Amino acid sequence: MTGTGFIGLILIFANVLISYRGFTSEMFFARYEFEVEKVILYKDYKRLLTSGFLHVSWMHLIFNMFSLYAFSGLIEGSLGGIRFLIIYFASLIGGNLFSLVVHREHPDYVSVGASGAICGVMFASIALFPGVGMGLFFIPISIPSWIFGIAFIGFSIYGIRSNKRNIGHEAHLGGALIGMIVAILMVPSALINNYIIILVIAVPSIIFIYLVITRPYLLLVDNFYFKTHKDYYSIDHKYNEEKHNQQQEIDRILDKISKKGMSSLSKTEKETLKKYSRT
């Protein structure tokens, strides 16, 4: 591990500032958190990005920012600030997209945090510098980064398939894989030099993601955010219900117009009719 650079410090500052705003305003937090229903149903795609700057508690924030501080310096120093940012944001969005795939039938699933982006930075480091030692946070123990990577992937896959704890393993795994892929695209020679380690990490991840997409019934997913969710009430059900309610409202307004004329509509009814006429 090595200290972070200028861009890393800016990201830490942004995370602290935005997370603090979320701590003090539930409305702000709700507006920018990652929530499956808001992304799929309402197409609020900004949440794929903004949720990465929110955290649920000071402990969550401090843990992630320490990890970012510890692991970002190597990538920023070796690839430069722009490439470091590309890896960071690609991993953040990629991790959330994988969460979206895993929980696409769970409209009430919610998550926040920079973990996906940080995992991407960590695995970019593993792809480029597999022999570098990784310390276990405040414990004075260092292990080769490739060993950490293999163990992390196995733990993430287990975590996604189990009913254990409230941890966004999907974002971790998705972010890690995207970070590794982007780093290899930036430095193709890494694939030649470190292909065994990269394949050992990437192949199980890709196979697992393929199974998630093609055979989602294999997952045994549950966590704090949606453990009371009723499986029969999916995104499609909610969308169809809303469309049905909209159509009923339009029919009621049109029926009123046919009987009493346009002038009989209230201001709210006129705005509703205008809104639905554009959709």
C-alpha positions as a Python dict, from the first residue, in 0.01 Angstrom:
ca = {
    (1, 'M'): (0, 0, 0),
    (2, 'T'): (105, 358, -56),
    (3, 'G'): (-35, 699, 25),
    (4, 'T'): (-281, 861, -210),
    (5, 'G'): (-217, 1141, -458),
    (6, 'F'): (-389, 1471, -531),
    (7, 'I'): (-687, 1322, -720),
    (8, 'G'): (-736, 1063, -449),
    (9, 'L'): (-748, 1337, -186),
    (10, 'I'): (-1010, 1525, -388),
    (11, 'L'): (-1224, 1210, -405),
    (12, 'I'): (-1188, 1159, -30),
    (13, 'F'): (-1292, 1521, 32),
    (14, 'A'): (-1592, 1483, -202),
    (15, 'N'): (-1701, 1162, -28),
    (16, 'V'): (-1677, 1319, 317),
    (17, 'L'): (-1861, 1635, 210),
    (18, 'I'): (-2147, 1459, 30),
    (19, 'S'): (-2178, 1183, 291),
    (20, 'Y'): (-2203, 1444, 566),
    (21, 'R'): (-2482, 1613, 372),
    (22, 'G'): (-2657, 1276, 358),
    (23, 'F'): (-2610, 1226, 732),
    (24, 'T'): (-2788, 1554, 802),
    (25, 'S'): (-3069, 1532, 546),
    (26, 'E'): (-3283, 1222, 488),
    (27, 'M'): (-3435, 1389, 181),
    (28, 'F'): (-3090, 1445, 27),
    (29, 'F'): (-2990, 1086, 105),
    (30, 'A'): (-3310, 944, -48),
    (31, 'R'): (-3269, 1157, -361),
    (32, 'Y'): (-2925, 1019, -447),
    (33, 'E'): (-2906, 665, -302),
    (34, 'F'): (-2901, 359, -527),
    (35, 'E'): (-3250, 209, -536),
    (36, 'V'): (-3352, -50, -793),
    (37, 'E'): (-3704, 84, -834),
    (38, 'K'): (-3589, 440, -899),
    (39, 'V'): (-3328, 332, -1153),
    (40, 'I'): (-3531, 78, -1351),
    (41, 'L'): (-3883, 213, -1322),
    (42, 'Y'): (-3818, 587, -1315),
    (43, 'K'): (-3492, 582, -1515),
    (44, 'D'): (-3310, 788, -1252),
    (45, 'Y'): (-2970, 679, -1378),
    (46, 'K'): (-2774, 943, -1187),
    (47, 'R'): (-2812, 720, -879),
    (48, 'L'): (-2563, 475, -1032),
    (49, 'L'): (-2304, 747, -976),
    (50, 'T'): (-2428, 961, -686),
    (51, 'S'): (-2483, 666, -450),
    (52, 'G'): (-2108, 607, -453),
    (53, 'F'): (-2056, 929, -258),
    (54, 'L'): (-2306, 848, 18),
    (55, 'H'): (-2246, 631, 324),
    (56, 'V'): (-2474, 499, 595),
    (57, 'S'): (-2258, 599, 893),
    (58, 'W'): (-1931, 759, 995),
    (59, 'M'): (-1779, 414, 1045),
    (60, 'H'): (-1880, 311, 692),
    (61, 'L'): (-1733, 633, 553),
    (62, 'I'): (-1407, 614, 752),
    (63, 'F'): (-1351, 249, 656),
    (64, 'N'): (-1398, 323, 286),
    (65, 'M'): (-1192, 641, 288),
    (66, 'F'): (-905, 468, 465),
    (67, 'S'): (-916, 199, 197),
    (68, 'L'): (-918, 461, -78),
    (69, 'Y'): (-628, 644, 84),
    (70, 'A'): (-428, 322, 116),
    (71, 'F'): (-480, 175, -231),
    (72, 'S'): (-523, 466, -470),
    (73, 'G'): (-168, 601, -464),
    (74, 'L'): (-16, 316, -661),
    (75, 'I'): (-259, 353, -952),
    (76, 'E'): (-263, 731, -955),
    (77, 'G'): (116, 743, -934),
    (78, 'S'): (175, 487, -1208),
    (79, 'L'): (-107, 570, -1452),
    (80, 'G'): (-176, 935, -1380),
    (81, 'G'): (-478, 1119, -1247),
    (82, 'I'): (-702, 1092, -1554),
    (83, 'R'): (-663, 716, -1590),
    (84, 'F'): (-709, 674, -1217),
    (85, 'L'): (-1041, 863, -1239),
    (86, 'I'): (-1152, 648, -1532),
    (87, 'I'): (-1086, 331, -1332),
    (88, 'Y'): (-1257, 475, -1024),
    (89, 'F'): (-1580, 583, -1194),
    (90, 'A'): (-1598, 286, -1432),
    (91, 'S'): (-1573, 55, -1131),
    (92, 'L'): (-1831, 253, -936),
    (93, 'I'): (-2087, 242, -1216),
    (94, 'G'): (-2000, -115, -1313),
    (95, 'G'): (-2047, -235, -957),
    (96, 'N'): (-2387, -70, -931),
    (97, 'L'): (-2493, -211, -1269),
    (98, 'F'): (-2412, -561, -1148),
    (99, 'S'): (-2615, -493, -832),
    (100, 'L'): (-2898, -386, -1060),
    (101, 'V'): (-2878, -718, -1246),
    (102, 'V'): (-2870, -926, -928),
    (103, 'H'): (-3158, -736, -765),
    (104, 'R'): (-3362, -650, -1072),
    (105, 'E'): (-3668, -821, -923),
    (106, 'H'): (-3628, -650, -585),
    (107, 'P'): (-3757, -293, -630),
    (108, 'D'): (-3693, -200, -268),
    (109, 'Y'): (-3322, -292, -271),
    (110, 'V'): (-3110, 5, -163),
    (111, 'S'): (-2733, 52, -132),
    (112, 'V'): (-2477, 328, -98),
    (113, 'G'): (-2101, 357, -63),
    (114, 'A'): (-1776, 389, -255),
    (115, 'S'): (-1682, 23, -209),
    (116, 'G'): (-1734, -75, -574),
    (117, 'A'): (-1503, 203, -693),
    (118, 'I'): (-1242, 123, -429),
    (119, 'C'): (-1250, -248, -515),
    (120, 'G'): (-1191, -149, -878),
    (121, 'V'): (-884, 49, -779),
    (122, 'M'): (-759, -240, -565),
    (123, 'F'): (-798, -496, -843),
    (124, 'A'): (-644, -264, -1099),
    (125, 'S'): (-341, -268, -866),
    (126, 'I'): (-352, -648, -850),
    (127, 'A'): (-364, -678, -1230),
    (128, 'L'): (-69, -444, -1278),
    (129, 'F'): (135, -521, -966),
    (130, 'P'): (37, -867, -835),
    (131, 'G'): (349, -902, -622),
    (132, 'V'): (288, -587, -419),
    (133, 'G'): (204, -654, -57),
    (134, 'M'): (-134, -558, 82),
    (135, 'G'): (-164, -477, 449),
    (136, 'L'): (-476, -571, 640),
    (137, 'F'): (-567, -219, 750),
    (138, 'F'): (-440, -149, 1102),
    (139, 'I'): (-302, -501, 1147),
    (140, 'P'): (74, -515, 1073),
    (141, 'I'): (41, -809, 833),
    (142, 'S'): (115, -796, 461),
    (143, 'I'): (24, -1057, 200),
    (144, 'P'): (82, -1063, -178),
    (145, 'S'): (-197, -876, -353),
    (146, 'W'): (-281, -1173, -579),
    (147, 'I'): (-356, -1394, -276),
    (148, 'F'): (-580, -1122, -138),
    (149, 'G'): (-754, -1095, -478),
    (150, 'I'): (-833, -1466, -503),
    (151, 'A'): (-964, -1478, -145),
    (152, 'F'): (-1171, -1163, -201),
    (153, 'I'): (-1338, -1298, -516),
    (154, 'G'): (-1426, -1624, -341),
    (155, 'F'): (-1568, -1438, -42),
    (156, 'S'): (-1773, -1206, -266),
    (157, 'I'): (-1924, -1495, -463),
    (158, 'Y'): (-2010, -1672, -138),
    (159, 'G'): (-2158, -1352, 3),
    (160, 'I'): (-2382, -1295, -299),
    (161, 'R'): (-2517, -1651, -290),
    (162, 'S'): (-2568, -1663, 86),
    (163, 'N'): (-2822, -1501, 313),
    (164, 'K'): (-2550, -1346, 522),
    (165, 'R'): (-2519, -987, 641),
    (166, 'N'): (-2593, -651, 491),
    (167, 'I'): (-2294, -606, 259),
    (168, 'G'): (-2305, -505, -108),
    (169, 'H'): (-2100, -798, -237),
    (170, 'E'): (-2246, -747, -584),
    (171, 'A'): (-2101, -397, -614),
    (172, 'H'): (-1770, -523, -477),
    (173, 'L'): (-1742, -805, -730),
    (174, 'G'): (-1865, -598, -1024),
    (175, 'G'): (-1640, -305, -938),
    (176, 'A'): (-1338, -529, -887),
    (177, 'L'): (-1379, -701, -1224),
    (178, 'I'): (-1437, -375, -1411),
    (179, 'G'): (-1136, -213, -1245),
    (180, 'M'): (-915, -505, -1347),
    (181, 'I'): (-1044, -504, -1707),
    (182, 'V'): (-1002, -128, -1750),
    (183, 'A'): (-648, -143, -1609),
    (184, 'I'): (-556, -422, -1854),
    (185, 'L'): (-699, -221, -2143),
    (186, 'M'): (-480, 70, -2036),
    (187, 'V'): (-172, -148, -1990),
    (188, 'P'): (-210, -452, -2221),
    (189, 'S'): (135, -583, -2130),
    (190, 'A'): (-2, -667, -1784),
    (191, 'L'): (-208, -947, -1937),
    (192, 'I'): (106, -1103, -2085),
    (193, 'N'): (316, -1059, -1772),
    (194, 'N'): (53, -1157, -1515),
    (195, 'Y'): (-189, -1370, -1716),
    (196, 'I'): (-204, -1664, -1473),
    (197, 'I'): (-308, -1451, -1177),
    (198, 'I'): (-548, -1246, -1388),
    (199, 'L'): (-717, -1556, -1528),
    (200, 'V'): (-746, -1720, -1185),
    (201, 'I'): (-928, -1411, -1060),
    (202, 'A'): (-1126, -1315, -1371),
    (203, 'V'): (-1253, -1651, -1498),
    (204, 'P'): (-1454, -1752, -1186),
    (205, 'S'): (-1594, -1399, -1167),
    (206, 'I'): (-1704, -1397, -1531),
    (207, 'I'): (-1860, -1745, -1504),
    (208, 'F'): (-2048, -1643, -1191),
    (209, 'I'): (-2175, -1321, -1349),
    (210, 'Y'): (-2287, -1520, -1655),
    (211, 'L'): (-2484, -1755, -1429),
    (212, 'V'): (-2639, -1460, -1246),
    (213, 'I'): (-2762, -1317, -1575),
    (214, 'T'): (-2880, -1641, -1736),
    (215, 'R'): (-2988, -1843, -1430),
    (216, 'P'): (-3085, -1597, -1156),
    (217, 'Y'): (-3281, -1867, -971),
    (218, 'L'): (-2948, -2012, -859),
    (219, 'L'): (-2901, -1716, -626),
    (220, 'L'): (-3008, -1732, -265),
    (221, 'V'): (-3001, -1361, -202),
    (222, 'D'): (-3135, -1182, 103),
    (223, 'N'): (-3020, -886, 305),
    (224, 'F'): (-3136, -617, 541),
    (225, 'Y'): (-3271, -388, 274),
    (226, 'F'): (-3519, -624, 115),
    (227, 'K'): (-3555, -930, 338),
    (228, 'T'): (-3927, -857, 383),
    (229, 'H'): (-3975, -813, 8),
    (230, 'K'): (-4251, -1021, -149),
    (231, 'D'): (-4113, -1195, -456),
    (232, 'Y'): (-4439, -1179, -649),
    (233, 'Y'): (-4436, -797, -649),
    (234, 'S'): (-4163, -737, -904),
    (235, 'I'): (-4056, -435, -1106),
    (236, 'D'): (-4279, -552, -1392),
    (237, 'H'): (-4577, -586, -1160),
    (238, 'K'): (-4525, -237, -1025),
    (239, 'Y'): (-4483, -88, -1371),
    (240, 'N'): (-4798, -257, -1499),
    (241, 'E'): (-4993, -145, -1194),
    (242, 'E'): (-4886, 217, -1242),
    (243, 'K'): (-4971, 209, -1612),
    (244, 'H'): (-5313, 68, -1527),
    (245, 'N'): (-5373, 342, -1269),
    (246, 'Q'): (-5264, 608, -1519),
    (247, 'Q'): (-5499, 474, -1783),
    (248, 'Q'): (-5788, 472, -1538),
    (249, 'E'): (-5718, 835, -1448),
    (250, 'I'): (-5703, 937, -1815),
    (251, 'D'): (-6029, 755, -1888),
    (252, 'R'): (-6197, 931, -1597),
    (253, 'I'): (-6080, 1274, -1716),
    (254, 'L'): (-6182, 1208, -2077),
    (255, 'D'): (-6522, 1087, -1962),
    (256, 'K'): (-6565, 1406, -1763),
    (257, 'I'): (-6474, 1615, -2068),
    (258, 'S'): (-6728, 1430, -2285),
    (259, 'K'): (-7004, 1494, -2031),
    (260, 'K'): (-6926, 1844, -1900),
    (261, 'G'): (-6671, 1994, -2137),
    (262, 'M'): (-6308, 2099, -2102),
    (263, 'S'): (-6396, 2390, -1877),
    (264, 'S'): (-6517, 2149, -1609),
    (265, 'L'): (-6164, 2021, -1542),
    (266, 'S'): (-5977, 2135, -1235),
    (267, 'K'): (-5626, 2276, -1261),
    (268, 'T'): (-5484, 1947, -1135),
    (269, 'E'): (-5682, 1746, -1389),
    (270, 'K'): (-5563, 1969, -1674),
    (271, 'E'): (-5200, 1927, -1562),
    (272, 'T'): (-5251, 1550, -1536),
    (273, 'L'): (-5397, 1532, -1886),
    (274, 'K'): (-5114, 1744, -2025),
    (275, 'K'): (-4854, 1528, -1849),
    (276, 'Y'): (-4993, 1198, -1977),
    (277, 'S'): (-5040, 1334, -2330),
    (278, 'R'): (-4661, 1372, -2354),
    (279, 'T'): (-4592, 1008, -2258),
}
